Amino acid sequence: MAALHTRLRTVGMALLASAAAASPVAADSVSIGITAHVRTICKVEVAAAAVSELQSGETSLGRMTELCNNLEGYQLVLTHPAGLVDAWAVVDGVRVPISAAGTETVIVDSNAPAYRERSLGIILPSGQPNLGLSLRAEAKGIIY
């Protein structure tokens, strides 16, 4: 690794020396272009609060950390049982209605990459002893 570092430094110094030696009026010039593609990372994690049963009213589900480096943004999708009437997801105090007919609800729709921490909660009209919920992040647009 040290040999590679020394060799890259030597090549870099040679390029600098040749660029410095060239006259400012010369038509030929040295340029270096670097292009890289970074793998798309899009994830959400929840540091869950201790909840034994979801009560009626608002229940805190914990803090979620969302990370997505996709330039076109991402969505956070909550998977839940069908038939949750008058139920809401609460993301940093903002209520998002949960689909009563379906089993998935988009609770965050971002048009830019982001790293955020937010509170997550749920509002139910009646208590639910066993309510299976899951959360996933989906990148929009091109994925590398």
N, C-alpha and C positions, 0 to 999 in steps of 0.2 A: 504494500500500500504506500509506503514511504517512497519507494522507487517510482511509482506511478505519479505521485504528487510532485516529485522532483522533476520528472520528465515533462509533466504538464506545465510546471513553472518555467522550465527552460524553453519550451515551445512558445509560451506566452511572452516571455522576454524577447525572443527572437522576432515575434510578430510586432511587438512594440518598437523594437529597434528598427525594423524595416519600415514601419509606418513613420517613425520619427525621421528617418533618413530620406524619405520621399519628399520632393519639393512640393509646396502648397499649390503650385500651378500644374502639377502633373495630372494627367487625365486618369491614370491608373491609381486605384486606391485599394487598400485592404479593408474588407469588412467581414465580420463574422456574424452569422445568424443562428440562433438557437430556437428550436421549436420543440415543445414537449406536450404530451397528452397525459393528463392526470385522470386516474380512474374515478368514476363518479361514486361518491359516498353520500348516502342518504339514509339516515337512521333516526329513530326516536327511542328514548329510554325513559322509563318512569320510576322515580324513587317513590315507591308506593307508601301511602300512609297505612297504618294498621286499622283495617276495617273488617269487622267480623260479619256485619250484615248492613246492606244499604238501606238506610231509613228513608221515610218519606221526607221530602224537602231536599235541601242541598247537602251532599256528602263530599268531602274532600277526598280525592283519589291520590294526591301527592303532587310532586313537582316533576314536570317532564322536561327533558333536555332534547332539543331537536337540532340536528346537524345535517345540512345538505349543501354540497358545493356545486350543484347544477346551476348553470347560468340562467336557465329558463324557469327555475323555481321548483317547487314541490308541493305535495299535498300530504296532510296527515289524515288517515282514514281510521275511524273507529268502527270496529266490528262488534255487533250486539245482536241480541235476539230480536226477531220480528215482533211487532205488536206492542212496542213501548209507546203508549199514547201519552201525550202531554209530558214527555221527558226531554231534558235538555242536557247537553254537555256544556260545561262552563270552562272557558279558556281565558285565564287572567281576568276573570270577572265578566267576560263577554259571553252571553248565552247563545248557543247554537242549537237549533231544534234537531232532535234525533228523529230520523225517519221511522214512522210507525209501520209503514208497509214493507220496507226493505230491511236488510241486515247490515248495511254499511252506511255510514254518514261521514262526509268530509267535514272535519272540524277546523282545519287550517288549510287555506289555499294561498300560497305565496308565489309571486312572480319573480322572485330573486333568491339567490343563495342566502343562507343564514345560519347562524349559530345562536340559539336562544334558550333561555330557561323560562318556563311559565308554570303557573299553578293550573291544575286540572281537577275538575270536579264534575259531579253529575247531580241533576235534580230529577227526582222521581215523584209521581203523585202518591205512590204507596210503597211500603217497604218491600224489598226483594231479598230473600235469604241467599239464593244462589243465582247470581246474574253474571254470565260469562261475557267478559269484555276483553277485547284486545285492540292494539293500536299499531299501525304500520306507517312508514313513510314511503312515498312514491315520488320519484323524480319525474319531472315533466320534460318533454322534448328528447333530444339526443342523449343517449347514455353511453359513456365510454367504459 
